[in-house]
């Protein structure tokens, strides 16, 4: 029976009862029961409900106002169509008697596609009764079952989940959404849904929400294994799992849990939203997740708020973002990204992410200059709606500079509040890294890093002459390397290691002299070295420039190390390099920002510093 396209077989009997007065019998069907032989008058139900007035019925009766109220109330209580909801009713469902009404309504809803049980508390016996009612619900697709074990013993939750899961598998349903958030079931709770997640019932799963479940490392590993198995089995069946939304914040997953999940994510490769805030994940876990995200090319939202990136995690994540074109929301707030990490992420922002809408890098110990680099990187993104840099280390002048920057491009509304700024970063503040201060020694003459045995760090050497030069650079040693000096140096360098390239650059430039031969050799050597580096597809140019600035004292780095004693030659050669066609203009912008903001640290080389600043400004405006 239908009323304006509405299948009344899907509607509770009480509604049919109050709709029946709207029906008229046709002459050919008058002898048949009204519920089967009727059709509805051409009166719009929407107008009937909204205007609540009487209508002329072809039987010559007027619908009484009390019938309208009855109809409205019945429809409100009835789950018309596809969803049954008991959301937020605070029901305490302990046994069969307490839940039999809900079970009956589930059974009577023929085309049930969504069941909302959140905001109630369900015991083991009650879960079995609900499960029995679900065994025939093959059309069920969405289970909104968050916050439904409040006050229950943790030991009660796994058997309840198993009962419900077994019912879903028995029914033959194919889920698209499963939400079990805010159920503090721990690793044992994950075991309660493990079989379900591996089963055909979840081969079609698109959204999995497990926020604030206390899974821990063990639960994360079990979950990752179940998702991997689900993907494998669904692939064998010819329709691979295409999970789109994964939410698992506040679960204490830590590195091991995150790494396990990352392996599954990489395998699945269909994620569009990932929310994993507050999980105690450090750079190894962040790096694993970054690698995995590169395989989800449709990723739109990435929320890793309140984990710990540091430079290494931020660099890995920046590399991942280069592969992604559809990201709209990035939340790396309270992730200790720091200035070096922010610069690395800025490179990815400048090169890609064309439809970015929101970027959160708040509370990350980011300096004023690094924040301006971020702002410069995103200023041309037309869709950008919000940039959150609150709680960083900008200082009063830095906050004003950032506001003035956005006002100058007529987009002041993009910048979020800076009310919780931490003030300028204390250069003497101890880093959180475990690196001991004496792990790396500095040769204050030329900035050469040395290992404990006195050999140069991070450079594999085979030429005695090159070994001698890098251990203690002099112009004479550089000249004595002969015409093949550049080839000798190149052979010993990994051009994917931007930090190493920066160190060698500083060693070569430290021997600069105005003598024609030395000047020419130094220029030719660094030109060849940097031209090859910047043309290498794996060279991380922003890591190069941030390493350079850390060594020159323009930027505070994570590693505990003494700054290079800056020589005029460092800046004179850099002035030469920024004017060459191989030197990227975006790096010129970064250097200009830091030199303008922090140039006072180069006061001992003020003449060379000012010349470099002029060269940078000239290249920018060229």
Secondary structure by P-SEA (a helix, b strand, c coil): ccccccccccccaaaaaaacccccccccccccccccccccccccaaaaaaccccccccccccccaaaaaaaaaaaaaccccccccccccccccccccccaaaaaaaaacccccbbbbccbbbcaaaaaaaaaaacccccccccccccccccccccccaaaaaaaaaaaaaacccccbbbbccccccaaaaaaacccccccccccccbbbbccccccaaaaaaaaaaaaaaaaaaaaacccccccbbbbccccccaaaaaaaaaaaaaaccccbbbbccccccaaaaaaaaaaacccccccbbbbccccccaaaaaaaaaaaaacccccbbbbccccccaaaaaaaaaaaaaccccccbbbbccccccaaaaaaaaaaccccccccbbbbccccccaaaaaaaaaaaaaaccccccccccccccccccccccccccccccccccccccccccccccccccccccaaaaaaaacccaaaaaacccaaaaaaaaacccccaaaaaaaaaaaaccccccaaaaaaaaaaaaaaaaaaaaccccaaaaaaaaaaaaacccccccccccccccaaaaaaaaaaaacccccaaaaaaaaaaaaacccccccaaaaaaaaaaaaaaaaac
